[in-house]
Amino acid sequence: MRELAVFMTTNPRDVNAINTFTQFLENRIGSDRLGNPLTKQWRVVVNEYARRISSLAEQDLGQDEWEQSGVALEALENAGYRVDLREYRGALDLAGLCFYRAAKYRRAITCWDRCGATQRREYY
């Protein structure tokens, strides 16, 4: 799939590439056409997407973009994708941070409650 290859070959700090891939994921999620979470290709790309999101500073994205990233990560978790990042308890933990940065605090708390990441400073 072209979009996966393009994303993987862009500079990891390219915010436009991250936003474009977030929109691609939203379109796939909205039409129930996410790839199979068991295929290596999709697992690698989703993990890289999460890694790139996790490396962004709060000021790198606007609130709408943080919210879109949170929606995408939450949907990926719900679709069976697992994110393996040392500092996060999966995609829901990272989605919670995205929602927090988007000032969607209730949704952030819901994500953190679901994945058991209630010891975060932002949780309180």
N, C-alpha and C positions, 0 to 999 in steps of 0.2 A: 504494500500500500504506500503510495507516494508520500502522503502526509507524515507517516511515521519516519520514513527515510529523511525527508527534509528536516524534520524536527531534530533528529539525532545528529545531523551533520552541521547544525548551526552552533554558533558560539553559546556555551552554557549561560552566559550572562546577558544574552540578547533578550531583553524584555519583550520586544515585539514578537519574537519567535514563540516565547512562552504564552503570550496572549493569543496568538494565532492558533496555537495548539489547544489552548483552553477552549476557544470557540469551536474548533474541530471536535473536541470531546463532547461539548454541549450538544452539537448537532447530532452526533452519533448516539448520545444518551437519549435525546428527545425522540429519536426514531427507533429506539431499541436495536441499534446496530453496533454496539460495542464489540470489539474483538473478543475472542475466547481467552479468558484469564489463565487458561492452562497452557497456551502456546508461549514458547520462549520469546518470540518477537514482541508480543504484547506485554509480557511480564517485564522485559528489559526496558521498554519504552515508558511504561507507567512508573517504574521505579526511578528512571531518569527524570521524568516530569516532576515527580515528588521531590527528588533531590534538588532540582533547580528551583522549585518553589521555596523549599526550605532554606535555600541560600540567599534569598532576597531579603533586603532590609525593608522595613515598613514603608519607607518613603519611595521605594522603587515602583510600587503600584498604587493606583487610586483605590478608594473604597469599593467602587463597583467592580474593579478588576480582582480585588481580594475576594469579594463575595463570589464572583464567577469561578475563581479557583477553588474556593471552598465547596461550591455546588458540585464541581467536577470531581473533586477528591471524595466527597461523600458518596456520590453516585458510583464511583469506581469501587469503593469499599462495599457498597450494597450489591454490586454486580459480582463480587467474589475476588476482586483483585487484592493482593496483599502487598504492602509497601514495607520494605526492609531498610529503615533508616535508624541508626543507633539512638538518636536523640528523640525519636517519636515512637509512640505506640501504634504505628500503622497510619493508614490514610485518614482515619477519623480524627486522630490526634492533630495531624497537620491541618485538616479541614477546620477543626476548631480554632486553630491559630489564625487561619485565613478569615474566618467569620469574626473573630475578635478584632482583627485589624480593619475589618469592614464595619466595625461598630454594630455588629449583629450579635450582641452578647448572649441572648437566650439561645440562639442557634449554636453558638460556640459551646456553651455549657452543656447542651444536649449532646453534642458530639463527644465532648470530654467524658460525660457520664457514661455514654454507651461503650467507650473503649477503656474506661477505668483510669483515665489520665486526670484525676482530680487533685493531684498534688502540684499542679502548675501554679506559678505566681499569678498568672492572669485569671485563674479560676475564681480567686477570692476577691 
